[in-house]
Amino acid sequence: LNDIIGKASGTVMQMHFLAKLLLQEKSLLFVGPTGTREAASINSFLRQLPHEKYVMCQINFAVQTSAKQTRDISLTELE
């Protein structure tokens, strides 16, 4: 997947902040219009991390997702 994802300036910037904040154990939310490769970039980065130390939990949202649905999904995924 790394070979498929182009190293556009936005992607490089996303990876920079993802790496920096992850090492500091800070939360990070990537938000953007459809087609800007947030999910693909993040998934590519996360799959390279040691599986013993990190657990990947991916939650996808749509434009129609409400705040209540977001909270319910997050709480369910954490359990």
Summary of the structure (lengths in Angstrom):
residues: 79
radius of gyration: 13.7
end to end distance: 29.5
largest distance: 37.3
contacts: 142
relative contact order: 0.13
helix: 46%
strand: 0%
